[in-house]
Amino acid sequence: MRINTKRFQINKITRFTIALTEMIACVLLVTASVSAEAANRLLILDTTTPPITGSRLYSVEQHGFTYESAPGVLQADSQGFIQYAAIGGLRTMVLLEDGTVLTKDDTYSNWTTQTTGAQAIAIGQNGEMMIVNSAGNAYSKMGLFDNWVQQTSGGGVKDIAVSGTGRLFLVDSASNAYSKDSTYDSWTLQVTGAQNVTLGPNGQMGVINSAGNAYTKMNRLDVWVQQTSGGGTSVLKIGGGGRMMVIDSANNAYSKESTYDNWVKQVNGAYWVSVGTSGRMMVINSNFDVYYKDAPGLAWNKVEYSTFGAARRLAYLVELN
């Protein structure tokens, strides 16, 4: 019997191609599932009685495109004060009152201690972490079990931010804002007289200066674009697609779709705002309730996240991926 080797080789190649295609499809499906799970995932910190004497941390996953019928999962119940919580993809990062930094990489995994004696934390959408230690120096790392990489010396770091691109941004002891595009790059001076810094998921930079005005730019060598005037800007957030939100001196929250668009008033009496990678907008109002919307002209939707106990929960921080 004579074997048609050419046909046999073609069949082998065909079977290999099909198997490879199926494997790639599976990988893409898993990636899409992880991305869908991470999309618009919320972290909410709340308490029962201000001033804050205790706090709970919840994560809230969206069902479809909403949070209805999606009660929050209690992630931490602290008798002390959770200073801050941050989210990047599926990774959650928490700073406790005693300076301990904890992380977890999904809703139901255990907390891992990353360091102690921290003053501030930040996380990028890719999961890269950044801290300011007790000496006022900044450190960063990617993996939960990686070693911390020292980014500054001399102390005095006042604020930090990380983007999904790996860009790092900080304010030093002299109120100068510096950026670098990856862990081992050199720092570039961006502006003097900075109070706070923020980064969008694509690396877009934002700063609130000493006069209380907000400025943004995309690339490190670009000219800053003034976004607010008159002072009093207390919060600046940048989300997916370049959408921004601010809170002004009268506690009004505004949004704009991109750098040169006009600001649109979204709500009075805002306590906190955040913008996700999808562009979803979040607000905590003066009643300490949490609301969201996906476009400037839509109505706000309340997030009913807490099913723990009868006491009304008062939210004081919301962040979303």
Beta strands, then each sheet from edge to edge (+ up, - down):
strand 1: 42-47
strand 2: 55-60
strand 3: 73-78
strand 4: 82-88
strand 5: 91-96
strand 6: 101-104
strand 7: 112-115
strand 8: 120-123
strand 9: 129-132
strand 10: 138-141
strand 11: 149-150
strand 12: 159-162
strand 13: 168-171
strand 14: 177-180
strand 15: 188-191
strand 16: 194-199
strand 17: 205-209
strand 18: 214-217
strand 19: 225-226
strand 20: 235-238
strand 21: 244-247
strand 22: 253-256
strand 23: 264-267
strand 24: 270-275
strand 25: 281-285
strand 26: 290-293
strand 27: 301-302
strand 28: 314-320
sheet 1: 3+ 2- 1+ 28-
sheet 2: 4+ 5- 6+ 7-
sheet 3: 8+ 9- 10+ 11-
sheet 4: 12+ 13- 14+ 15-
sheet 5: 16+ 17- 18+ 19-
sheet 6: 20+ 21- 22+ 23-
sheet 7: 24+ 25- 26+ 27-
end
